[in-house]
Amino acid sequence: MELETDLVLNTNGSARLRLANTDVVVGVKADLDAPSLDRPDEGRLEFFMDCSATATPEFEGRGGETVALEVCSTLKRTYQNSKCLDMKSLSVVAGQQCWVLYIDILVLECGGNLFDAVSLAVKAALYATKISNVTITTDENGVTELDLSDDPYDVRRLDISRVPCLVTLTKIGNAFVVDPSLEEECCSLGSLVFGISNTGRVHLVKKVGSGSFHSESIFEAIETATKIGVVLNKQLADVLKLEEDTQKTTKRRGFL
């Protein structure tokens, strides 16, 4: 796994991750907007994904759009869990203003295991995201005014410690394959995607493909995915810490 952060200019946070032959770039942009009516005291996350037609032949035509919609819907379901990310920390004025994080995902190359690679890149980009602090004042007429700090150091970070990573188990015959390549995915009729946190909590279970799974094999897959997910979260946290320490002594030029 190769990971770099803060490479995309004009974003609040970004990351580029290469997992085997899969190459993904993620940019996060924070903007103030009105909160959702059903969640007035929380912020929002909006996912957008673009699959380059040169990433894999499967993305030619509308193939990339289908994959993008499936990945984005999976991420949205994962992050809607209240135990995943503190969305209330993104609220500025309840019922009036909140931070909306627009997460743009670009797939440069796809060599298999796209769900896992994208989830790792998104978590890394959110880790690197810096949001300006907001000062709230009320004038004599009772009108609320917001003042955004323009100091690049007057920012706050997100707590992504509970954000899960996606772990895909692809069934080939009677066995499950972890981190499948494109060739291995072509040999499979179905996969199970799990959202696993650093504590081993299962946030998401999703079936991909037309194949079916016996109940015993599903429980076996959950146990395997949980063990892998805990290790994967720890490895990502270690890489992010090392990357952050490296940035303090290395000048970045940017990616886009």
Secondary structure, DSSP 8 states (H G I E B T S, - for coil): -EEEES-STTSSEEEEEEETTEEEEEEEEEEEE---SS-TTS-EEEEEEEE-TTT-GGGTTTHHHHHHHHHHHHHHHHHTSTTTS-GGGGEEETTTEEEEEEEEEEEEE--S-HHHHHHHHHHHHHHH-EEE-EEEEE-TT--EEEEE---TTSEEE---TT--EEEEEEEETTEEEES--HHHHHT-SEEEEEEE-TT--EEEEEEEES----HHHHHHHHHHHHHHHHHHHHHHHHHHHHHHHHHTTS------
